[in-house]
Every structure is written in structure tokens, then in C-alpha cells.
Amino acid sequence: MATREAGARMTDTGVVRFGERVRELRNERGLTLRDMSARTGMSVPTLSQIERGYERRENIKIGTLARIAAALDVTPGELLD
């Protein structure tokens, strides 16, 4: 069920949880967003948007998911749990 949040964006629990999971794993590994940017080839703002739930999970391409997973040393499925 989608809800309206600050910043006038629509989100749902799955999207927010995905971003939280990415941030959680990144922090557990002691990585900064700049570190993740270097590992994935993605920009810091894009990674930040993913972590904050502004990038909808269903809009993230398989290649992007794979790059984030590889940077965190997990399987793509572990990011979606």
C-alpha cells in the first residue's frame, strides 16, 4: 500500500526496505557512499536516492542490482529479502 511521505514522493514498504537493506549492508562493511560509488561506477547521489527509497526497486535494472550486490559481497536476492 503506497503512502504519501515528506518530499512528495510515493513509496511502499518494499521500496523503503530495499534501500534500508543497502544502507545497512554498506554500513556493516564500513563503506561510505563514495566507496560504493567507486565499486559500482554509480554516482553518489544515485546511490543515496536508492538508500532513501527515492529510486523505486522495480525501476532498478538487473545490472544495477548486480553491481550493488557485488560491491556489498552479497547475492542480488539478499538485497531483495
Gaussian input, Z-matrix of N, CA and C with variables (Angstrom, degrees):
# hf/3-21g

backbone

0 1
 N
 C     1     B1
 C     2     B2     1     A1
 N     3     B3     2     A2     1     D1
 C     4     B4     3     A3     2     D2
 C     5     B5     4     A4     3     D3
 N     6     B6     5     A5     4     D4
 C     7     B7     6     A6     5     D5
 C     8     B8     7     A7     6     D6
 N     9     B9     8     A8     7     D7
 C    10    B10     9     A9     8     D8
 C    11    B11    10    A10     9     D9
 N    12    B12    11    A11    10    D10
 C    13    B13    12    A12    11    D11
 C    14    B14    13    A13    12    D12
 N    15    B15    14    A14    13    D13
 C    16    B16    15    A15    14    D14
 C    17    B17    16    A16    15    D15
 N    18    B18    17    A17    16    D16
 C    19    B19    18    A18    17    D17
 C    20    B20    19    A19    18    D18
 N    21    B21    20    A20    19    D19
 C    22    B22    21    A21    20    D20
 C    23    B23    22    A22    21    D21
 N    24    B24    23    A23    22    D22
 C    25    B25    24    A24    23    D23
 C    26    B26    25    A25    24    D24
 N    27    B27    26    A26    25    D25
 C    28    B28    27    A27    26    D26
 C    29    B29    28    A28    27    D27
 N    30    B30    29    A29    28    D28
 C    31    B31    30    A30    29    D29
 C    32    B32    31    A31    30    D30
 N    33    B33    32    A32    31    D31
 C    34    B34    33    A33    32    D32
 C    35    B35    34    A34    33    D33
 N    36    B36    35    A35    34    D34
 C    37    B37    36    A36    35    D35
 C    38    B38    37    A37    36    D36
 N    39    B39    38    A38    37    D37
 C    40    B40    39    A39    38    D38
 C    41    B41    40    A40    39    D39
 N    42    B42    41    A41    40    D40
 C    43    B43    42    A42    41    D41
 C    44    B44    43    A43    42    D42
 N    45    B45    44    A44    43    D43
 C    46    B46    45    A45    44    D44
 C    47    B47    46    A46    45    D45
 N    48    B48    47    A47    46    D46
 C    49    B49    48    A48    47    D47
 C    50    B50    49    A49    48    D48
 N    51    B51    50    A50    49    D49
 C    52    B52    51    A51    50    D50
 C    53    B53    52    A52    51    D51
 N    54    B54    53    A53    52    D52
 C    55    B55    54    A54    53    D53
 C    56    B56    55    A55    54    D54
 N    57    B57    56    A56    55    D55
 C    58    B58    57    A57    56    D56
 C    59    B59    58    A58    57    D57
 N    60    B60    59    A59    58    D58
 C    61    B61    60    A60    59    D59
 C    62    B62    61    A61    60    D60
 N    63    B63    62    A62    61    D61
 C    64    B64    63    A63    62    D62
 C    65    B65    64    A64    63    D63
 N    66    B66    65    A65    64    D64
 C    67    B67    66    A66    65    D65
 C    68    B68    67    A67    66    D66
 N    69    B69    68    A68    67    D67
 C    70    B70    69    A69    68    D68
 C    71    B71    70    A70    69    D69
 N    72    B72    71    A71    70    D70
 C    73    B73    72    A72    71    D71
 C    74    B74    73    A73    72    D72
 N    75    B75    74    A74    73    D73
 C    76    B76    75    A75    74    D74
 C    77    B77    76    A76    75    D75
 N    78    B78    77    A77    76    D76
 C    79    B79    78    A78    77    D77
 C    80    B80    79    A79    78    D78
 N    81    B81    80    A80    79    D79
 C    82    B82    81    A81    80    D80
 C    83    B83    82    A82    81    D81
 N    84    B84    83    A83    82    D82
 C    85    B85    84    A84    83    D83
 C    86    B86    85    A85    84    D84
 N    87    B87    86    A86    85    D85
 C    88    B88    87    A87    86    D86
 C    89    B89    88    A88    87    D87
 N    90    B90    89    A89    88    D88
 C    91    B91    90    A90    89    D89
 C    92    B92    91    A91    90    D90
 N    93    B93    92    A92    91    D91
 C    94    B94    93    A93    92    D92
 C    95    B95    94    A94    93    D93
 N    96    B96    95    A95    94    D94
 C    97    B97    96    A96    95    D95
 C    98    B98    97    A97    96    D96
 N    99    B99    98    A98    97    D97
 C   100   B100    99    A99    98    D98
 C   101   B101   100   A100    99    D99
 N   102   B102   101   A101   100   D100
 C   103   B103   102   A102   101   D101
 C   104   B104   103   A103   102   D102
 N   105   B105   104   A104   103   D103
 C   106   B106   105   A105   104   D104
 C   107   B107   106   A106   105   D105
 N   108   B108   107   A107   106   D106
 C   109   B109   108   A108   107   D107
 C   110   B110   109   A109   108   D108
 N   111   B111   110   A110   109   D109
 C   112   B112   111   A111   110   D110
 C   113   B113   112   A112   111   D111
 N   114   B114   113   A113   112   D112
 C   115   B115   114   A114   113   D113
 C   116   B116   115   A115   114   D114
 N   117   B117   116   A116   115   D115
 C   118   B118   117   A117   116   D116
 C   119   B119   118   A118   117   D117
 N   120   B120   119   A119   118   D118
 C   121   B121   120   A120   119   D119
 C   122   B122   121   A121   120   D120
 N   123   B123   122   A122   121   D121
 C   124   B124   123   A123   122   D122
 C   125   B125   124   A124   123   D123
 N   126   B126   125   A125   124   D124
 C   127   B127   126   A126   125   D125
 C   128   B128   127   A127   126   D126
 N   129   B129   128   A128   127   D127
 C   130   B130   129   A129   128   D128
 C   131   B131   130   A130   129   D129
 N   132   B132   131   A131   130   D130
 C   133   B133   132   A132   131   D131
 C   134   B134   133   A133   132   D132
 N   135   B135   134   A134   133   D133
 C   136   B136   135   A135   134   D134
 C   137   B137   136   A136   135   D135
 N   138   B138   137   A137   136   D136
 C   139   B139   138   A138   137   D137
 C   140   B140   139   A139   138   D138
 N   141   B141   140   A140   139   D139
 C   142   B142   141   A141   140   D140
 C   143   B143   142   A142   141   D141
 N   144   B144   143   A143   142   D142
 C   145   B145   144   A144   143   D143
 C   146   B146   145   A145   144   D144
 N   147   B147   146   A146   145   D145
 C   148   B148   147   A147   146   D146
 C   149   B149   148   A148   147   D147
 N   150   B150   149   A149   148   D148
 C   151   B151   150   A150   149   D149
 C   152   B152   151   A151   150   D150
 N   153   B153   152   A152   151   D151
 C   154   B154   153   A153   152   D152
 C   155   B155   154   A154   153   D153
 N   156   B156   155   A155   154   D154
 C   157   B157   156   A156   155   D155
 C   158   B158   157   A157   156   D156
 N   159   B159   158   A158   157   D157
 C   160   B160   159   A159   158   D158
 C   161   B161   160   A160   159   D159
 N   162   B162   161   A161   160   D160
 C   163   B163   162   A162   161   D161
 C   164   B164   163   A163   162   D162
 N   165   B165   164   A164   163   D163
 C   166   B166   165   A165   164   D164
 C   167   B167   166   A166   165   D165
 N   168   B168   167   A167   166   D166
 C   169   B169   168   A168   167   D167
 C   170   B170   169   A169   168   D168
 N   171   B171   170   A170   169   D169
 C   172   B172   171   A171   170   D170
 C   173   B173   172   A172   171   D171
 N   174   B174   173   A173   172   D172
 C   175   B175   174   A174   173   D173
 C   176   B176   175   A175   174   D174
 N   177   B177   176   A176   175   D175
 C   178   B178   177   A177   176   D176
 C   179   B179   178   A178   177   D177
 N   180   B180   179   A179   178   D178
 C   181   B181   180   A180   179   D179
 C   182   B182   181   A181   180   D180
 N   183   B183   182   A182   181   D181
 C   184   B184   183   A183   182   D182
 C   185   B185   184   A184   183   D183
 N   186   B186   185   A185   184   D184
 C   187   B187   186   A186   185   D185
 C   188   B188   187   A187   186   D186
 N   189   B189   188   A188   187   D187
 C   190   B190   189   A189   188   D188
 C   191   B191   190   A190   189   D189
 N   192   B192   191   A191   190   D190
 C   193   B193   192   A192   191   D191
 C   194   B194   193   A193   192   D192
 N   195   B195   194   A194   193   D193
 C   196   B196   195   A195   194   D194
 C   197   B197   196   A196   195   D195
 N   198   B198   197   A197   196   D196
 C   199   B199   198   A198   197   D197
 C   200   B200   199   A199   198   D198
 N   201   B201   200   A200   199   D199
 C   202   B202   201   A201   200   D200
 C   203   B203   202   A202   201   D201
 N   204   B204   203   A203   202   D202
 C   205   B205   204   A204   203   D203
 C   206   B206   205   A205   204   D204
 N   207   B207   206   A206   205   D205
 C   208   B208   207   A207   206   D206
 C   209   B209   208   A208   207   D207
 N   210   B210   209   A209   208   D208
 C   211   B211   210   A210   209   D209
 C   212   B212   211   A211   210   D210
 N   213   B213   212   A212   211   D211
 C   214   B214   213   A213   212   D212
 C   215   B215   214   A214   213   D213
 N   216   B216   215   A215   214   D214
 C   217   B217   216   A216   215   D215
 C   218   B218   217   A217   216   D216
 N   219   B219   218   A218   217   D217
 C   220   B220   219   A219   218   D218
 C   221   B221   220   A220   219   D219
 N   222   B222   221   A221   220   D220
 C   223   B223   222   A222   221   D221
 C   224   B224   223   A223   222   D222
 N   225   B225   224   A224   223   D223
 C   226   B226   225   A225   224   D224
 C   227   B227   226   A226   225   D225
 N   228   B228   227   A227   226   D226
 C   229   B229   228   A228   227   D227
 C   230   B230   229   A229   228   D228
 N   231   B231   230   A230   229   D229
 C   232   B232   231   A231   230   D230
 C   233   B233   232   A232   231   D231
 N   234   B234   233   A233   232   D232
 C   235   B235   234   A234   233   D233
 C   236   B236   235   A235   234   D234
 N   237   B237   236   A236   235   D235
 C   238   B238   237   A237   236   D236
 C   239   B239   238   A238   237   D237
 N   240   B240   239   A239   238   D238
 C   241   B241   240   A240   239   D239
 C   242   B242   241   A241   240   D240

   B1=1.4465
   B2=1.5219
   B3=1.2846
   B4=1.4647
   B5=1.5223
   B6=1.3189
   B7=1.4583
   B8=1.5169
   B9=1.3191
   B10=1.4684
   B11=1.5212
   B12=1.3270
   B13=1.4566
   B14=1.5153
   B15=1.3293
   B16=1.4622
   B17=1.5157
   B18=1.3065
   B19=1.4579
   B20=1.5166
   B21=1.3187
   B22=1.4667
   B23=1.5189
   B24=1.2844
   B25=1.4613
   B26=1.5154
   B27=1.2996
   B28=1.4542
   B29=1.5187
   B30=1.2979
   B31=1.4574
   B32=1.5177
   B33=1.2951
   B34=1.4549
   B35=1.5121
   B36=1.3048
   B37=1.4562
   B38=1.5169
   B39=1.3241
   B40=1.4587
   B41=1.5151
   B42=1.3123
   B43=1.4625
   B44=1.5239
   B45=1.3212
   B46=1.4565
   B47=1.5190
   B48=1.3100
   B49=1.4642
   B50=1.5199
   B51=1.3265
   B52=1.4572
   B53=1.5253
   B54=1.3074
   B55=1.4659
   B56=1.5113
   B57=1.3282
   B58=1.4623
   B59=1.5210
   B60=1.3167
   B61=1.4701
   B62=1.5275
   B63=1.3285
   B64=1.4594
   B65=1.5274
   B66=1.3335
   B67=1.4708
   B68=1.5317
   B69=1.3172
   B70=1.4677
   B71=1.5264
   B72=1.3200
   B73=1.4612
   B74=1.5248
   B75=1.3238
   B76=1.4620
   B77=1.5255
   B78=1.3165
   B79=1.4628
   B80=1.5278
   B81=1.3251
   B82=1.4724
   B83=1.5221
   B84=1.3136
   B85=1.4711
   B86=1.5297
   B87=1.3159
   B88=1.4581
   B89=1.5177
   B90=1.3300
   B91=1.4635
   B92=1.5241
   B93=1.3090
   B94=1.4555
   B95=1.5257
   B96=1.3219
   B97=1.4578
   B98=1.5298
   B99=1.3289
   B100=1.4786
   B101=1.5223
   B102=1.3391
   B103=1.4641
   B104=1.5314
   B105=1.3272
   B106=1.4636
   B107=1.5216
   B108=1.3216
   B109=1.4493
   B110=1.5293
   B111=1.3180
   B112=1.4673
   B113=1.5238
   B114=1.3176
   B115=1.4705
   B116=1.5223
   B117=1.3323
   B118=1.4632
   B119=1.5221
   B120=1.3330
   B121=1.4567
   B122=1.5175
   B123=1.3332
   B124=1.4608
   B125=1.5215
   B126=1.3154
   B127=1.4583
   B128=1.5318
   B129=1.3205
   B130=1.4641
   B131=1.5290
   B132=1.3489
   B133=1.4631
   B134=1.5289
   B135=1.3206
   B136=1.4685
   B137=1.5194
   B138=1.3213
   B139=1.4609
   B140=1.5282
   B141=1.3134
   B142=1.4583
   B143=1.5266
   B144=1.3219
   B145=1.4660
   B146=1.5217
   B147=1.3089
   B148=1.4642
   B149=1.5214
   B150=1.3218
   B151=1.4662
   B152=1.5263
   B153=1.3105
   B154=1.4578
   B155=1.5262
   B156=1.3292
   B157=1.4550
   B158=1.5102
   B159=1.3354
   B160=1.4592
   B161=1.5157
   B162=1.3022
   B163=1.4678
   B164=1.5201
   B165=1.2985
   B166=1.4679
   B167=1.5262
   B168=1.3040
   B169=1.4618
   B170=1.5175
   B171=1.3164
   B172=1.4627
   B173=1.5243
   B174=1.3343
   B175=1.4622
   B176=1.5251
   B177=1.3024
   B178=1.4587
   B179=1.5261
   B180=1.3031
   B181=1.4598
   B182=1.5212
   B183=1.3175
   B184=1.4707
   B185=1.5214
   B186=1.3318
   B187=1.4645
   B188=1.5191
   B189=1.3300
   B190=1.4638
   B191=1.5145
   B192=1.3135
   B193=1.4667
   B194=1.5280
   B195=1.3183
   B196=1.4631
   B197=1.5257
   B198=1.3411
   B199=1.4778
   B200=1.5215
   B201=1.3301
   B202=1.4706
   B203=1.5178
   B204=1.3244
   B205=1.4626
   B206=1.5256
   B207=1.3203
   B208=1.4652
   B209=1.5250
   B210=1.3300
   B211=1.4629
   B212=1.5263
   B213=1.3307
   B214=1.4710
   B215=1.5266
   B216=1.3420
   B217=1.4578
   B218=1.5264
   B219=1.3457
   B220=1.4586
   B221=1.5233
   B222=1.3085
   B223=1.4612
   B224=1.5312
   B225=1.3334
   B226=1.4688
   B227=1.5285
   B228=1.3018
   B229=1.4678
   B230=1.5161
   B231=1.3216
   B232=1.4749
   B233=1.5265
   B234=1.3112
   B235=1.4607
   B236=1.5222
   B237=1.3113
   B238=1.4604
   B239=1.5195
   B240=1.3234
   B241=1.4803
   B242=1.5027
   A1=109.23
   A2=117.64
   A3=121.88
   A4=110.71
   A5=115.07
   A6=120.76
   A7=109.06
   A8=116.51
   A9=121.22
   A10=108.17
   A11=117.67
   A12=122.81
   A13=109.86
   A14=115.43
   A15=120.89
   A16=109.05
   A17=116.58
   A18=120.11
   A19=111.67
   A20=117.59
   A21=123.99
   A22=112.38
   A23=117.10
   A24=120.04
   A25=109.43
   A26=115.07
   A27=120.68
   A28=107.42
   A29=116.13
   A30=119.16
   A31=108.51
   A32=116.88
   A33=121.74
   A34=108.32
   A35=115.66
   A36=120.80
   A37=112.66
   A38=118.54
   A39=121.52
   A40=113.06
   A41=116.50
   A42=120.94
   A43=109.60
   A44=116.78
   A45=120.99
   A46=109.49
   A47=119.12
   A48=122.16
   A49=110.81
   A50=117.99
   A51=121.14
   A52=110.09
   A53=116.74
   A54=121.09
   A55=112.37
   A56=115.88
   A57=120.02
   A58=110.54
   A59=116.22
   A60=120.94
   A61=110.59
   A62=116.80
   A63=120.61
   A64=109.65
   A65=117.16
   A66=121.15
   A67=111.18
   A68=116.51
   A69=121.09
   A70=111.03
   A71=116.74
   A72=120.69
   A73=111.32
   A74=116.38
   A75=120.17
   A76=110.24
   A77=116.67
   A78=120.39
   A79=112.39
   A80=117.35
   A81=121.07
   A82=111.15
   A83=115.67
   A84=120.18
   A85=112.60
   A86=116.22
   A87=120.58
   A88=113.41
   A89=116.68
   A90=121.40
   A91=110.82
   A92=116.65
   A93=121.85
   A94=108.88
   A95=116.05
   A96=118.84
   A97=110.93
   A98=116.85
   A99=119.68
   A100=110.98
   A101=116.74
   A102=120.29
   A103=109.95
   A104=115.52
   A105=120.17
   A106=110.47
   A107=116.64
   A108=120.71
   A109=110.76
   A110=116.12
   A111=120.97
   A112=111.13
   A113=117.04
   A114=120.97
   A115=113.00
   A116=117.18
   A117=120.50
   A118=113.90
   A119=117.23
   A120=120.16
   A121=112.58
   A122=116.49
   A123=122.14
   A124=108.74
   A125=116.70
   A126=119.98
   A127=111.25
   A128=115.72
   A129=121.34
   A130=110.65
   A131=119.60
   A132=118.81
   A133=113.76
   A134=117.12
   A135=120.11
   A136=110.25
   A137=117.37
   A138=120.45
   A139=110.94
   A140=116.60
   A141=120.88
   A142=110.72
   A143=116.95
   A144=120.54
   A145=110.89
   A146=117.13
   A147=120.85
   A148=109.58
   A149=117.02
   A150=120.84
   A151=111.87
   A152=117.81
   A153=121.49
   A154=112.98
   A155=116.88
   A156=120.23
   A157=114.40
   A158=117.57
   A159=120.00
   A160=111.83
   A161=117.04
   A162=121.73
   A163=106.43
   A164=116.57
   A165=120.62
   A166=110.74
   A167=114.74
   A168=120.68
   A169=111.53
   A170=117.22
   A171=119.42
   A172=112.40
   A173=118.20
   A174=121.93
   A175=112.72
   A176=117.58
   A177=120.88
   A178=108.99
   A179=116.14
   A180=121.00
   A181=110.58
   A182=115.14
   A183=121.51
   A184=110.45
   A185=117.68
   A186=121.00
   A187=112.05
   A188=116.25
   A189=120.90
   A190=110.31
   A191=115.99
   A192=121.28
   A193=110.10
   A194=116.80
   A195=121.44
   A196=111.43
   A197=117.13
   A198=120.29
   A199=111.21
   A200=116.93
   A201=120.22
   A202=109.77
   A203=116.79
   A204=120.89
   A205=111.11
   A206=117.11
   A207=120.78
   A208=110.91
   A209=116.76
   A210=120.61
   A211=111.35
   A212=115.98
   A213=121.07
   A214=112.47
   A215=116.40
   A216=122.72
   A217=112.20
   A218=115.14
   A219=122.06
   A220=107.99
   A221=116.86
   A222=120.56
   A223=108.28
   A224=117.21
   A225=118.67
   A226=112.60
   A227=116.41
   A228=120.67
   A229=112.88
   A230=116.34
   A231=119.34
   A232=111.11
   A233=117.89
   A234=120.51
   A235=111.54
   A236=116.98
   A237=121.24
   A238=113.22
   A239=117.23
   A240=119.71
   A241=111.48
   D1=125.19
   D2=-177.91
   D3=-82.29
   D4=146.17
   D5=177.54
   D6=-133.10
   D7=151.68
   D8=177.50
   D9=-83.66
   D10=130.59
   D11=-179.41
   D12=-122.67
   D13=170.71
   D14=175.78
   D15=-53.74
   D16=146.43
   D17=-177.72
   D18=87.41
   D19=6.15
   D20=176.36
   D21=53.62
   D22=43.45
   D23=176.92
   D24=-114.97
   D25=154.45
   D26=175.29
   D27=-100.08
   D28=137.76
   D29=-179.48
   D30=-148.50
   D31=170.09
   D32=171.74
   D33=-140.63
   D34=169.69
   D35=-174.52
   D36=-57.80
   D37=-39.22
   D38=-179.28
   D39=-63.57
   D40=-40.59
   D41=-179.55
   D42=-67.75
   D43=-47.61
   D44=179.71
   D45=-62.84
   D46=-42.41
   D47=-179.09
   D48=-62.96
   D49=-38.85
   D50=177.98
   D51=-59.07
   D52=-49.66
   D53=178.81
   D54=-61.91
   D55=-41.08
   D56=177.76
   D57=-62.43
   D58=-39.09
   D59=-179.81
   D60=-64.60
   D61=-43.61
   D62=177.94
   D63=-60.43
   D64=-47.81
   D65=-179.84
   D66=-63.30
   D67=-42.84
   D68=179.45
   D69=-58.44
   D70=-48.71
   D71=-178.94
   D72=-66.74
   D73=-39.35
   D74=178.23
   D75=-61.72
   D76=-46.53
   D77=-179.91
   D78=-65.79
   D79=-39.04
   D80=177.06
   D81=-58.68
   D82=-32.37
   D83=-178.27
   D84=-91.36
   D85=2.05
   D86=178.13
   D87=69.41
   D88=27.79
   D89=-177.87
   D90=-97.35
   D91=141.43
   D92=172.76
   D93=-90.72
   D94=169.75
   D95=174.37
   D96=-62.19
   D97=-33.77
   D98=176.43
   D99=-64.98
   D100=-39.92
   D101=176.19
   D102=-60.32
   D103=-45.84
   D104=-179.78
   D105=-63.64
   D106=-38.77
   D107=178.03
   D108=-60.13
   D109=-44.75
   D110=178.85
   D111=-64.17
   D112=-37.82
   D113=-178.02
   D114=-75.49
   D115=-32.00
   D116=-174.41
   D117=-102.53
   D118=-19.77
   D119=-174.01
   D120=77.67
   D121=11.42
   D122=178.79
   D123=-99.46
   D124=154.87
   D125=-179.45
   D126=-74.45
   D127=153.94
   D128=176.60
   D129=-58.14
   D130=-46.51
   D131=179.23
   D132=-59.73
   D133=-38.93
   D134=178.82
   D135=-64.49
   D136=-45.83
   D137=178.67
   D138=-62.08
   D139=-40.64
   D140=178.15
   D141=-62.07
   D142=-41.92
   D143=178.66
   D144=-63.56
   D145=-39.95
   D146=177.48
   D147=-61.11
   D148=-47.62
   D149=-178.40
   D150=-63.30
   D151=-33.18
   D152=-178.21
   D153=-87.64
   D154=-1.70
   D155=177.31
   D156=85.03
   D157=10.84
   D158=178.65
   D159=-79.91
   D160=-21.26
   D161=175.98
   D162=-100.10
   D163=110.63
   D164=-175.11
   D165=-64.34
   D166=135.32
   D167=-176.98
   D168=-54.83
   D169=-41.60
   D170=-177.71
   D171=-70.62
   D172=-13.26
   D173=177.24
   D174=-92.16
   D175=-9.39
   D176=-179.38
   D177=-77.96
   D178=126.42
   D179=-178.45
   D180=-71.49
   D181=155.16
   D182=-179.74
   D183=-56.66
   D184=-42.12
   D185=179.95
   D186=-62.11
   D187=-39.40
   D188=178.10
   D189=-65.48
   D190=-45.26
   D191=177.58
   D192=-58.80
   D193=-43.46
   D194=-179.82
   D195=-64.42
   D196=-40.05
   D197=179.33
   D198=-66.01
   D199=-41.93
   D200=178.57
   D201=-64.74
   D202=-44.87
   D203=179.72
   D204=-60.78
   D205=-45.06
   D206=179.78
   D207=-62.54
   D208=-40.63
   D209=179.98
   D210=-63.71
   D211=-29.36
   D212=-178.88
   D213=-97.71
   D214=-0.59
   D215=-179.86
   D216=58.78
   D217=46.18
   D218=175.30
   D219=-134.14
   D220=169.21
   D221=174.68
   D222=-83.03
   D223=154.96
   D224=175.60
   D225=-55.12
   D226=-36.51
   D227=179.01
   D228=-61.12
   D229=-34.07
   D230=179.18
   D231=-67.15
   D232=-26.40
   D233=176.90
   D234=-76.19
   D235=-24.36
   D236=-176.09
   D237=-94.86
   D238=-7.52
   D239=179.47
   D240=-65.94

